[in-house]
Amino acid sequence: MWLVLVVWLVQSLLAETGAEEMCGDPPTPPVHSIPAPQLSPEERLSPHMPESLHCDACQAVVFQIEEQLRKAEGKVGRKALMESDYMEVLERSCLQSWDSYGVQELNGVKRLTGPGLPKQELMSVMVMGGPWPGRLSKLCHSYVGEWGEAQIYGAHRRGSGALQELLCHGEKGACASSKARELPRAKMLQNEL
């Protein structure tokens, strides 16, 4: 019985190696190459957010501010925060690490990616760290400085989309149409004449 079992085992092993030799190695899965975004010198070295990414950056800043304000309102159990509280929350929002944001290039277009931004292609390379966290923090501070804590918190209190409308889509917003941004510029040039 043992002899039959040993013979069968040896034949099985020989048959398997023979099958591999006859059929060849199993096919290798296809290899996909995904290049990293090609960043211009401005995108790599400038301390400022590139103009082409201002709309994405504005949306990221609004998302983070809204998240921080909601958390703070939830902790105190009140509907509205006191002025000193929302000022502190806004400062903390801008000083956070911003490390979860980066840039991807899809079909030749660079987009900022991270929490609060539309999901991008999964099969792409995202460049994180470097100048992006500092740029987002700087942009956050500039929005708070330009609009003021009270106006930002008031927009947050008005409800969903009001803060994004104020900072990103208004007349001076980063996501305003190019025509809307050109109007104030044309008026400024006309006033200079």
C-alpha positions as CSV (number, residue, x, y, z in Angstrom):
1,M,0.0,0.0,0.0
2,W,2.8,2.4,0.9
3,L,4.6,1.5,-2.3
4,V,1.6,2.4,-4.4
5,L,1.2,5.7,-2.5
6,V,4.8,6.6,-3.0
7,V,4.7,5.7,-6.7
8,W,1.5,7.8,-7.1
9,L,3.1,10.8,-5.3
10,V,6.3,10.6,-7.5
11,Q,4.2,10.4,-10.7
12,S,2.1,13.3,-9.6
13,L,5.1,15.5,-8.9
14,L,6.7,14.5,-12.3
15,A,3.4,15.1,-14.1
16,E,3.2,18.6,-12.6
17,T,6.7,19.6,-13.6
18,G,6.1,18.2,-17.1
19,A,3.0,20.2,-17.5
20,E,4.8,23.4,-16.6
21,E,7.5,22.6,-19.1
22,M,5.0,21.8,-21.8
23,C,2.8,24.9,-21.2
24,G,5.5,27.3,-20.2
25,D,5.6,29.6,-17.2
26,P,2.3,31.1,-16.1
27,P,1.6,34.4,-17.8
28,T,2.9,37.4,-16.0
29,P,0.3,40.1,-15.1
30,P,0.5,43.3,-17.2
31,V,2.7,46.0,-15.7
32,H,1.2,49.5,-15.4
33,S,3.4,52.5,-15.2
34,I,2.0,55.6,-13.6
35,P,4.3,58.7,-13.8
36,A,4.5,61.3,-11.0
37,P,3.1,64.7,-11.8
38,Q,5.5,66.9,-13.7
39,L,5.7,70.1,-11.6
40,S,6.8,73.4,-13.0
41,P,9.4,75.4,-11.1
42,E,6.6,77.6,-9.7
43,E,4.7,74.5,-8.5
44,R,7.9,73.1,-6.9
45,L,9.6,76.2,-5.4
46,S,7.2,79.1,-4.9
47,P,5.9,79.7,-1.4
48,H,2.5,80.6,-2.9
49,M,-0.3,78.4,-4.2
50,P,-0.2,78.2,-8.0
51,E,-3.1,80.1,-9.6
52,S,-4.3,76.9,-11.3
53,L,-4.9,75.3,-7.9
54,H,-6.5,78.2,-6.1
55,C,-10.1,76.8,-6.5
56,D,-9.1,73.4,-5.2
57,A,-7.2,75.0,-2.3
58,C,-10.1,77.2,-1.4
59,Q,-12.4,74.2,-1.2
60,A,-9.9,72.4,1.0
61,V,-9.6,75.4,3.3
62,V,-13.4,75.8,3.5
63,F,-13.8,72.0,4.3
64,Q,-11.2,72.2,7.1
65,I,-12.7,75.4,8.6
66,E,-16.2,73.9,8.5
67,E,-15.0,70.7,10.1
68,Q,-13.2,72.5,12.9
69,L,-16.2,74.8,13.6
70,R,-18.6,71.9,13.7
71,K,-16.4,70.0,16.1
72,A,-16.1,73.0,18.4
73,E,-19.9,73.6,18.3
74,G,-20.5,70.0,19.2
75,K,-18.2,70.1,22.2
76,V,-19.8,73.0,23.9
77,G,-23.3,71.8,23.2
78,R,-24.3,75.3,22.1
79,K,-25.7,76.3,18.7
80,A,-23.3,79.3,18.4
81,L,-19.8,79.8,19.7
82,M,-18.6,82.9,21.5
83,E,-16.4,85.3,19.6
84,S,-13.2,84.2,21.4
85,D,-14.1,80.5,20.8
86,Y,-14.6,80.8,17.0
87,M,-11.5,83.0,16.7
88,E,-9.4,80.3,18.4
89,V,-11.0,77.6,16.2
90,L,-10.2,79.6,13.0
91,E,-6.6,80.1,14.1
92,R,-6.3,76.4,14.9
93,S,-7.8,75.5,11.5
94,C,-5.1,77.5,9.7
95,L,-2.3,76.2,11.8
96,Q,-3.1,72.5,11.4
97,S,-0.7,70.2,9.6
98,W,-2.4,70.0,6.1
99,D,-0.3,66.9,5.5
100,S,-3.2,64.9,4.0
101,Y,-3.2,67.2,0.9
102,G,-1.1,66.8,-2.2
103,V,-1.3,67.2,-6.0
104,Q,-2.1,64.7,-8.8
105,E,-1.9,65.0,-12.5
106,L,-4.8,63.5,-14.5
107,N,-4.9,63.8,-18.2
108,G,-2.4,66.6,-18.1
109,V,-4.3,68.6,-15.5
110,K,-2.9,69.1,-12.0
111,R,-5.5,69.0,-9.2
112,L,-5.1,69.3,-5.5
113,T,-6.4,66.2,-3.6
114,G,-7.3,65.4,0.0
115,P,-10.2,65.6,2.4
116,G,-13.1,67.6,1.2
117,L,-12.1,67.6,-2.4
118,P,-13.6,65.4,-5.2
119,K,-12.0,62.0,-5.4
120,Q,-9.6,61.6,-8.2
121,E,-8.4,58.6,-10.2
122,L,-7.2,55.8,-7.9
123,M,-4.5,54.8,-10.3
124,S,-2.4,57.9,-10.2
125,V,0.6,59.2,-8.2
126,M,-0.1,61.9,-5.6
127,V,2.8,64.2,-4.5
128,M,2.3,65.1,-0.8
129,G,4.2,67.1,1.6
130,G,6.8,69.6,0.3
131,P,5.3,73.0,-0.2
132,W,1.6,72.0,-0.2
133,P,0.9,72.1,3.5
134,G,2.6,75.5,4.0
135,R,0.7,76.9,1.0
136,L,-2.6,75.8,2.3
137,S,-1.9,77.2,5.7
138,K,-0.9,80.5,4.2
139,L,-4.0,80.6,2.0
140,C,-6.2,79.9,5.1
141,H,-4.6,82.8,7.0
142,S,-5.1,85.1,4.0
143,Y,-8.9,84.2,3.8
144,V,-9.3,84.8,7.6
145,G,-7.4,88.1,7.3
146,E,-9.3,89.3,4.2
147,W,-12.8,88.4,5.3
148,G,-12.4,88.5,9.1
149,E,-13.4,85.9,11.7
150,A,-16.9,87.3,12.3
151,Q,-17.8,87.2,8.6
152,I,-16.4,83.7,8.1
153,Y,-18.2,82.4,11.2
154,G,-21.4,84.1,10.1
155,A,-21.3,82.4,6.8
156,H,-20.7,79.1,8.5
157,R,-23.8,79.7,10.7
158,R,-25.9,80.5,7.6
159,G,-25.6,76.8,6.6
160,S,-24.2,74.5,4.0
161,G,-22.5,76.1,1.1
162,A,-22.5,79.7,2.5
163,L,-18.9,79.8,3.5
164,Q,-17.8,78.2,0.2
165,E,-19.9,80.7,-1.7
166,L,-18.3,83.6,0.3
167,L,-14.6,82.5,0.0
168,C,-14.5,80.5,-3.3
169,H,-17.4,81.5,-5.5
170,G,-18.1,85.1,-4.7
171,E,-17.0,88.0,-6.9
172,K,-13.4,87.7,-5.6
173,G,-13.5,83.9,-5.2
174,A,-10.9,81.6,-6.5
175,C,-13.5,79.4,-8.2
176,A,-15.4,82.4,-9.8
177,S,-15.5,82.2,-13.6
178,S,-12.7,83.8,-15.5
179,K,-15.1,86.5,-16.8
180,A,-16.1,87.4,-13.2
181,R,-12.4,87.8,-12.2
182,E,-11.6,89.9,-15.3
183,L,-14.4,92.4,-14.6
184,P,-12.7,93.9,-11.5
185,R,-9.4,93.9,-13.3
186,A,-10.8,95.7,-16.3
187,K,-12.4,98.3,-14.0
188,M,-9.1,98.8,-12.2
189,L,-7.3,99.4,-15.5
190,Q,-10.1,101.8,-16.6
191,N,-9.7,103.8,-13.4
192,E,-6.0,104.1,-13.9
193,L,-6.6,105.8,-17.3
